[in-house]
């Protein structure tokens, strides 16, 4: 989605940045993992197909994605690909009714799991979806065996609305009522910045 092509969401522990071509090689290595393929219900892609997928996420009006970076490593000046943790996505289920969006989270690097990066990234994406697109209902589809994700979304006030025994999948919803919106605004710490500017500032600092 073009809307977020220059948007950075800076949280306390993570930095959400647009999915760029230079992220693709690392992402492609992640998706060779059979564990991640199973958790994300994905098929392995060639590198060229992965680049095509990145372009799709950038250009399609129904998709919005951010790459999750470890802010601590980023602030220390580590190369961007070494700061990559995973990704968080929004998919507008119906462009004629853009108030409903499906949200997905993946912490791909095992060493970053259990550190709260997934929960903070989802909070930031809920904030972005609710304030930028006016989404009123967020939907998460999670495999029944993925108890870690189920617990994460439960902590974020998502409630189960259906369960498919055929697909072994749960569907959870979070409704953005005024009470829930205020809870989110009170619980999220975010600065919205320009991706181009923070990269330019980083390059300037590196040359000084």
C-alpha positions as CSV (number, residue, x, y, z in Angstrom):
1,X,0.0,0.0,0.0
2,X,1.4,3.4,-1.0
3,X,0.0,5.1,2.0
4,X,2.7,3.8,4.3
5,X,5.7,3.9,1.9
6,X,7.4,6.7,3.9
7,X,6.0,5.9,7.3
8,X,7.9,4.7,10.4
9,X,6.2,3.8,13.6
10,X,8.7,4.2,16.4
11,X,7.8,2.3,19.6
12,X,9.7,1.6,22.8
13,X,11.3,-1.6,21.7
14,X,10.6,-1.8,18.0
15,X,10.7,0.3,14.8
16,X,8.1,-0.5,12.1
17,X,9.4,0.5,8.7
18,X,8.0,0.0,5.1
19,X,8.8,-3.3,3.4
20,X,11.5,-2.3,0.9
21,X,13.3,-4.4,-1.8
22,X,16.5,-4.4,0.4
23,X,14.6,-6.4,3.0
24,X,13.7,-9.2,0.6
25,X,16.8,-11.4,0.8
26,X,16.6,-11.7,4.6
27,X,12.8,-12.2,4.4
28,X,13.3,-14.9,1.8
29,X,15.8,-16.7,4.1
30,X,13.2,-16.6,6.9
31,X,10.5,-18.2,4.8
32,X,12.6,-21.2,4.0
33,X,11.7,-22.3,7.5
34,X,9.1,-25.1,7.6
35,X,8.0,-23.9,11.0
36,X,7.2,-20.4,9.7
37,X,5.6,-21.8,6.6
38,X,3.3,-23.8,8.8
39,X,2.5,-21.0,11.2
40,X,1.8,-18.5,8.4
41,X,0.1,-21.1,6.1
42,X,2.6,-20.1,3.4
43,X,4.2,-21.9,0.5
44,X,8.0,-21.5,-0.2
45,X,8.7,-19.0,-2.9
46,X,11.7,-18.4,-5.2
47,X,13.6,-15.2,-4.6
48,X,12.1,-13.6,-7.7
49,X,8.6,-14.5,-6.4
50,X,9.5,-12.9,-3.1
51,X,10.4,-9.7,-4.9
52,X,7.1,-9.8,-6.7
53,X,5.3,-10.3,-3.4
54,X,7.1,-7.3,-1.9
55,X,5.9,-5.2,-4.9
56,X,2.4,-6.5,-4.4
57,X,2.4,-5.4,-0.7
58,X,3.7,-2.0,-1.7
59,X,1.3,-1.4,-4.6
60,X,-2.0,-3.2,-3.8
61,X,-4.7,-1.1,-2.2
62,X,-5.9,-3.8,0.1
63,X,-2.5,-4.7,1.8
64,X,-0.4,-2.8,4.3
65,X,2.8,-4.2,5.8
66,X,5.7,-3.1,8.0
67,X,9.0,-4.8,8.7
68,X,9.7,-5.0,12.4
69,X,13.2,-3.8,13.5
70,X,14.8,-4.2,16.9
71,X,15.0,-0.5,17.9
72,X,17.9,-1.1,20.3
73,X,20.1,-2.5,17.6
74,X,18.9,0.2,15.2
75,X,19.8,3.0,17.6
76,X,23.3,1.4,18.0
77,X,23.8,1.8,14.3
78,X,23.6,-1.9,13.3
79,X,22.9,-2.6,9.6
80,X,19.2,-2.6,8.9
81,X,19.0,-6.2,7.7
82,X,20.6,-7.3,11.0
83,X,17.9,-5.4,13.0
84,X,15.0,-7.3,11.2
85,X,12.8,-9.2,13.6
86,X,9.7,-10.1,11.6
87,X,6.7,-8.4,10.0
88,X,3.2,-7.2,10.8
89,X,0.4,-6.9,8.2
90,X,-3.0,-5.6,7.6
91,X,-5.3,-7.0,4.9
92,X,-8.5,-5.1,4.0
93,X,-11.0,-7.9,3.7
94,X,-13.4,-5.9,1.5
95,X,-12.4,-2.7,-0.2
96,X,-16.0,-1.6,-0.4
97,X,-16.2,-2.0,3.4
98,X,-12.7,-1.0,4.5
99,X,-13.8,-0.9,8.2
100,X,-12.8,-4.6,8.6
101,X,-9.2,-5.7,8.4
102,X,-7.3,-8.9,9.1
103,X,-4.1,-8.5,11.1
104,X,-1.1,-10.8,11.0
105,X,2.1,-10.9,13.0
106,X,5.3,-12.9,12.6
107,X,8.4,-12.8,14.8
108,X,10.7,-14.7,12.5
109,X,14.0,-14.6,14.4
110,X,13.8,-17.1,17.3
111,X,16.2,-15.0,19.4
112,X,13.7,-12.1,19.4
113,X,10.8,-14.2,20.6
114,X,9.5,-13.8,24.2
115,X,10.8,-10.2,24.4
116,X,7.4,-8.4,23.8
117,X,8.2,-7.4,20.3
118,X,5.2,-9.1,18.8
119,X,2.7,-7.6,21.3
120,X,4.1,-4.1,20.8
121,X,4.1,-4.4,17.0
122,X,0.5,-5.5,17.0
123,X,-0.4,-2.5,19.3
124,X,1.3,-0.2,16.9
125,X,-0.5,-1.7,13.9
126,X,-3.8,-1.5,15.7
127,X,-3.1,2.2,16.3
128,X,-2.1,2.8,12.7
129,X,-5.1,1.0,11.3
130,X,-7.6,2.7,13.6
131,X,-6.2,6.2,13.2
132,X,-5.1,6.1,9.5
133,X,-7.8,4.0,7.9
134,X,-10.6,4.3,10.4
135,X,-10.8,0.5,10.8
136,X,-13.5,-0.4,13.3
137,X,-13.0,-4.2,13.5
138,X,-9.7,-6.1,13.4
139,X,-9.7,-9.8,12.7
140,X,-7.0,-12.4,13.5
141,X,-7.0,-15.9,12.1
142,X,-4.8,-18.2,14.2
143,X,-4.1,-22.0,14.0
144,X,-5.5,-23.7,17.1
145,X,-2.0,-25.1,17.9
146,X,-0.5,-21.6,18.0
147,X,-1.2,-21.0,21.6
148,X,1.4,-18.2,21.9
149,X,-0.4,-16.1,19.3
150,X,-3.8,-16.9,20.8
151,X,-2.6,-15.7,24.2
152,X,-1.1,-12.6,22.6
153,X,-4.3,-11.6,20.9
154,X,-6.3,-12.4,24.1
155,X,-4.1,-9.9,26.0
156,X,-5.0,-7.3,23.4
157,X,-8.8,-7.8,24.1
158,X,-9.5,-10.0,21.0
159,X,-12.4,-12.3,21.4
160,X,-13.0,-15.6,19.7
161,X,-15.9,-15.4,17.2
162,X,-15.6,-18.8,15.4
163,X,-13.5,-21.9,15.2
164,X,-13.1,-24.2,12.1
165,X,-12.4,-27.8,12.9
166,X,-11.7,-28.4,9.2
167,X,-9.0,-25.8,9.0
168,X,-8.0,-26.1,12.6
169,X,-8.2,-22.3,12.9
170,X,-9.7,-19.8,15.3
171,X,-11.1,-16.4,14.2
172,X,-10.8,-13.6,16.8
173,X,-12.2,-10.0,16.6
174,X,-11.4,-6.7,18.3
175,X,-14.0,-4.1,18.0
176,X,-12.8,-0.5,18.2
177,X,-15.4,0.9,20.6
178,X,-14.7,4.3,22.2
179,X,-13.7,2.5,25.4
180,X,-11.3,0.2,23.5
181,X,-9.9,3.0,21.4
182,X,-9.1,5.0,24.6
183,X,-7.5,1.8,26.1
184,X,-5.3,1.5,23.0
185,X,-4.3,5.2,22.9
186,X,-3.4,5.0,26.6
187,X,-1.3,1.8,26.2
188,X,0.6,2.6,23.0
189,X,3.8,4.7,22.9
190,X,4.5,5.8,19.3
191,X,6.1,8.5,17.2
192,X,5.2,8.6,13.5
193,X,8.2,9.6,11.5
194,X,9.5,9.8,7.9
195,X,11.5,6.7,6.7
196,X,13.5,8.8,4.2
197,X,14.5,11.3,6.9
198,X,15.6,8.8,9.5
199,X,17.7,6.9,6.8
200,X,19.3,10.2,5.7
201,X,20.0,11.2,9.3
202,X,21.6,7.8,9.9
203,X,23.8,8.1,6.8
204,X,24.8,11.6,7.9
205,X,25.7,10.4,11.4
206,X,27.8,7.5,9.9
207,X,29.9,10.0,7.9
208,X,30.5,12.3,10.8
